[in-house]
Structure formats: C-alpha cells, structure tokens
C-alpha cells in the first residue's frame, strides 16, 4: 500500500489531475486504450 500511496502522491506533485490519475490506474488494471495516458503536448481527439 505504501508504494501505491507514493505513486499517487508523486503524480499529484508533478501536476496530474485526479481524472488523469484515475484514468492511469484504470489503464494499468484493465489495459483499455481509452484510459492510456497521452503526452501533454500530444493533440487530444
């Protein structure tokens, strides 16, 4: 649990929003492409 908390706190510290963090966790667990993080400078559809 400690590692997960550190991961979440680290993502917050670098400026990820709660939605970005939640989507990233969903991507890790499900592998669904819709949740895959995109580069900040990459165009969003």
MDAnalysis code that builds the backbone (N, CA, C; Angstrom):
import MDAnalysis as mda
import numpy as np

u = mda.Universe.empty(135, n_residues=45, atom_resindex=np.repeat(np.arange(45), 3), trajectory=True)
u.add_TopologyAttr("name", ["N", "CA", "C"] * 45)
u.add_TopologyAttr("resid", np.arange(1, 46))
u.add_TopologyAttr("resname", ["UNK", "UNK", "UNK", "UNK", "UNK", "UNK", "UNK", "UNK", "UNK", "UNK", "UNK", "UNK", "UNK", "UNK", "UNK", "UNK", "UNK", "UNK", "UNK", "UNK", "UNK", "UNK", "UNK", "UNK", "UNK", "UNK", "UNK", "UNK", "UNK", "UNK", "UNK", "UNK", "UNK", "UNK", "UNK", "UNK", "UNK", "UNK", "UNK", "UNK", "UNK", "UNK", "UNK", "UNK", "UNK"])
u.atoms.positions = np.array([
    [0.822, -1.197, 0.000],
    [0.000, 0.000, 0.000],
    [0.862, 1.255, 0.000],
    [1.986, 1.213, 0.682],
    [2.860, 2.381, 0.753],
    [3.335, 2.809, -0.628],
    [3.704, 1.832, -1.472],
    [4.180, 2.149, -2.815],
    [3.095, 2.820, -3.645],
    [1.872, 2.355, -3.514],
    [0.768, 2.944, -4.263],
    [0.531, 4.381, -3.807],
    [0.562, 4.615, -2.511],
    [0.376, 5.967, -1.990],
    [1.469, 6.893, -2.510],
    [2.707, 6.416, -2.538],
    [3.811, 7.229, -3.048],
    [3.631, 7.528, -4.530],
    [3.163, 6.532, -5.291],
    [2.898, 6.739, -6.708],
    [1.857, 7.835, -6.901],
    [0.746, 7.739, -6.186],
    [-0.325, 8.724, -6.322],
    [0.135, 10.111, -5.901],
    [0.849, 10.195, -4.809],
    [1.359, 11.489, -4.351],
    [2.368, 12.063, -5.339],
    [3.181, 11.213, -5.927],
    [4.146, 11.667, -6.926],
    [3.468, 12.209, -8.171],
    [2.425, 11.534, -8.621],
    [1.686, 12.015, -9.790],
    [1.010, 13.355, -9.502],
    [0.470, 13.507, -8.322],
    [-0.107, 14.802, -7.928],
    [0.967, 15.886, -7.906],
    [2.136, 15.541, -7.396],
    [3.222, 16.514, -7.259],
    [3.698, 17.039, -8.616],
    [3.631, 16.199, -9.645],
    [4.063, 16.653, -10.965],
    [2.933, 17.285, -11.767],
    [1.770, 17.428, -11.145],
    [0.689, 18.187, -11.769],
    [-0.410, 17.403, -12.440],
    [-0.443, 16.087, -12.250],
    [-1.524, 15.310, -12.834],
    [-2.827, 15.632, -12.106],
    [-3.922, 15.694, -12.860],
    [-5.230, 15.910, -12.253],
    [-5.740, 14.593, -11.685],
    [-6.759, 14.683, -10.856],
    [-7.353, 13.465, -10.288],
    [-7.898, 12.559, -11.392],
    [-8.495, 13.155, -12.436],
    [-9.015, 12.355, -13.553],
    [-7.883, 11.651, -14.281],
    [-6.766, 12.340, -14.522],
    [-5.630, 11.710, -15.186],
    [-5.091, 10.548, -14.360],
    [-5.013, 10.739, -13.057],
    [-4.532, 9.676, -12.169],
    [-5.490, 8.493, -12.191],
    [-6.779, 8.762, -12.076],
    [-7.775, 7.683, -12.088],
    [-7.742, 6.918, -13.407],
    [-7.653, 7.655, -14.527],
    [-7.599, 7.003, -15.830],
    [-6.340, 6.150, -15.959],
    [-5.215, 6.634, -15.438],
    [-3.964, 5.880, -15.490],
    [-4.085, 4.574, -14.711],
    [-4.684, 4.639, -13.538],
    [-4.881, 3.429, -12.733],
    [-5.810, 2.461, -13.472],
    [-6.859, 2.986, -14.082],
    [-7.752, 2.129, -14.865],
    [-7.015, 1.491, -16.029],
    [-6.131, 2.229, -16.681],
    [-5.349, 1.680, -17.789],
    [-4.431, 0.556, -17.301],
    [-3.778, 0.770, -16.176],
    [-2.892, -0.254, -15.622],
    [-3.681, -1.534, -15.329],
    [-4.844, -1.388, -14.725],
    [-5.641, -2.552, -14.327],
    [-6.345, -3.232, -15.496],
    [-6.869, -2.435, -16.443],
    [-7.701, -3.007, -17.500],
    [-6.980, -3.150, -18.835],
    [-5.983, -2.294, -19.083],
    [-5.302, -2.310, -20.378],
    [-6.106, -1.658, -21.490],
    [-7.249, -1.065, -21.142],
    [-8.095, -0.442, -22.160],
    [-7.443, 0.835, -22.683],
    [-7.343, 0.923, -24.010],
    [-6.666, 2.045, -24.661],
    [-7.307, 3.403, -24.345],
    [-8.610, 3.408, -24.074],
    [-9.279, 4.684, -23.806],
    [-8.728, 5.376, -22.567],
    [-8.101, 4.628, -21.667],
    [-7.552, 5.194, -20.443],
    [-6.047, 5.444, -20.523],
    [-5.438, 5.077, -21.648],
    [-3.986, 5.216, -21.800],
    [-3.602, 6.695, -21.753],
    [-2.614, 7.035, -20.939],
    [-2.209, 8.437, -20.850],
    [-1.592, 8.916, -22.162],
    [-1.797, 10.191, -22.439],
    [-1.242, 10.809, -23.625],
    [-0.263, 11.894, -23.197],
    [0.734, 12.124, -24.019],
    [1.712, 13.176, -23.738],
    [0.999, 14.523, -23.667],
    [1.458, 15.388, -22.792],
    [0.827, 16.700, -22.614],
    [0.831, 17.513, -23.902],
    [1.873, 17.361, -24.730],
    [1.940, 18.129, -25.961],
    [1.271, 17.440, -27.149],
    [0.707, 16.248, -26.897],
    [0.020, 15.497, -27.938],
    [-1.414, 16.011, -28.066],
    [-1.895, 16.135, -29.306],
    [-3.264, 16.619, -29.522],
    [-4.264, 15.612, -29.006],
    [-5.289, 16.109, -28.337],
    [-6.382, 15.260, -27.867],
    [-7.472, 15.230, -28.930],
    [-8.151, 14.089, -29.112],
    [-9.231, 13.982, -30.098],
    [-10.488, 14.632, -29.585],
])
